[in-house]
Amino acid sequence: LLVVPLFLHGTLAHSVGLHTGWTFAITALFGLPLNGAVVPRSTMRVALTGPELWTGGNYGPLAGLAAPLLWLLTYPLVFAYANRFGADRVYDERGANRFNLQSISG
């Protein structure tokens, strides 16, 4: 999902910003563990309940099955948006493929 801003804007800055914001939200805002590390202070303390298989347990929500399921559900939406609004960004003004991408349509 973080490659879509690269296609839309031609720079990694948006992807880095999204990743940093996501990490900040999980740890400093919600107080959830990330890769097993817990931030000592956060704005809120959210407790995930449920089977460890789905919540990730002490390792954090990214280790559970809920995160990949959400990613799989959002992929079609993100790629539909990128296809509609960002297809012209993949090619430069000369029609050259800026990212050296191969077509998946054949």
C-alpha positions as CSV (number, residue, x, y, z in Angstrom):
1,L,0.0,0.0,0.0
2,L,2.9,2.4,0.6
3,V,4.0,2.2,-3.0
4,V,0.8,3.9,-4.2
5,P,2.0,7.4,-3.2
6,L,5.2,6.8,-5.1
7,F,3.2,6.1,-8.2
8,L,0.9,9.1,-7.6
9,H,3.6,11.7,-6.6
10,G,6.8,10.3,-7.9
11,T,8.6,10.6,-4.6
12,L,9.0,8.5,-1.4
13,A,8.2,11.4,0.9
14,H,4.5,10.6,1.1
15,S,5.2,6.9,1.7
16,V,7.7,7.7,4.5
17,G,5.2,10.2,6.0
18,L,2.3,7.6,6.0
19,H,4.5,5.0,7.6
20,T,5.7,7.4,10.2
21,G,2.2,8.5,11.0
22,W,0.9,4.9,11.2
23,T,3.7,4.0,13.6
24,F,3.1,7.1,15.7
25,A,-0.7,6.4,15.8
26,I,-0.2,2.8,17.0
27,T,2.4,3.6,19.7
28,A,2.2,7.1,21.0
29,L,-1.5,7.8,20.3
30,F,-3.1,4.5,21.1
31,G,-0.4,2.9,23.3
32,L,-0.4,-0.4,21.4
33,P,2.7,-2.5,21.3
34,L,4.7,-2.5,18.0
35,N,7.0,-5.4,17.3
36,G,6.8,-6.3,21.0
37,A,7.9,-2.9,22.2
38,V,5.5,-0.9,24.4
39,V,5.8,2.9,24.7
40,P,5.8,3.9,28.4
41,R,3.5,6.9,27.8
42,S,0.8,7.4,25.2
43,T,-2.3,9.6,24.8
44,M,-4.7,6.7,25.2
45,R,-4.4,3.2,26.4
46,V,-6.2,0.8,24.2
47,A,-6.5,-2.8,25.2
48,L,-7.0,-5.3,22.4
49,T,-9.2,-8.3,23.5
50,G,-9.8,-11.5,21.7
51,P,-7.8,-14.4,20.5
52,E,-4.0,-13.8,20.2
53,L,-4.1,-15.2,16.6
54,W,-6.3,-12.2,15.6
55,T,-5.0,-9.4,17.9
56,G,-1.3,-10.2,17.7
57,G,-1.1,-10.5,21.5
58,N,1.9,-8.8,23.1
59,Y,3.7,-8.4,19.8
60,G,1.1,-5.9,18.6
61,P,-1.8,-5.6,16.1
62,L,0.4,-6.0,13.1
63,A,1.2,-9.6,14.1
64,G,-2.4,-10.7,14.2
65,L,-4.5,-11.9,11.3
66,A,-6.7,-8.8,11.5
67,A,-4.1,-6.5,9.9
68,P,-3.4,-8.6,6.8
69,L,-7.1,-9.1,6.3
70,L,-7.7,-5.3,6.4
71,W,-4.8,-4.8,4.0
72,L,-6.4,-7.3,1.6
73,L,-9.7,-5.6,1.8
74,T,-8.2,-2.1,1.2
75,Y,-6.0,-3.1,-1.8
76,P,-8.8,-3.0,-4.3
77,L,-9.9,0.5,-3.1
78,V,-6.4,1.9,-3.1
79,F,-5.5,0.5,-6.5
80,A,-8.8,1.6,-8.0
81,Y,-8.1,5.1,-6.8
82,A,-4.5,5.0,-8.1
83,N,-5.7,3.6,-11.4
84,R,-8.3,6.4,-11.8
85,F,-6.3,9.4,-10.6
86,G,-2.6,8.3,-10.9
87,A,-2.2,6.4,-14.1
88,D,-0.8,9.5,-15.9
89,R,1.8,9.9,-13.1
90,V,3.5,6.6,-14.0
91,Y,4.5,7.9,-17.4
92,D,6.5,11.1,-18.0
93,E,5.6,13.7,-20.6
94,R,7.5,11.7,-23.3
95,G,5.5,8.6,-22.6
96,A,8.5,6.8,-21.0
97,N,7.7,4.5,-18.1
98,R,9.3,6.5,-15.1
99,F,9.4,3.5,-12.8
100,N,10.3,0.8,-15.3
101,L,7.1,-1.0,-14.5
102,Q,5.9,-4.1,-16.4
103,S,2.3,-4.3,-17.5
104,I,0.3,-6.9,-15.6
105,S,-2.5,-6.8,-18.2
106,G,-0.5,-8.7,-20.8
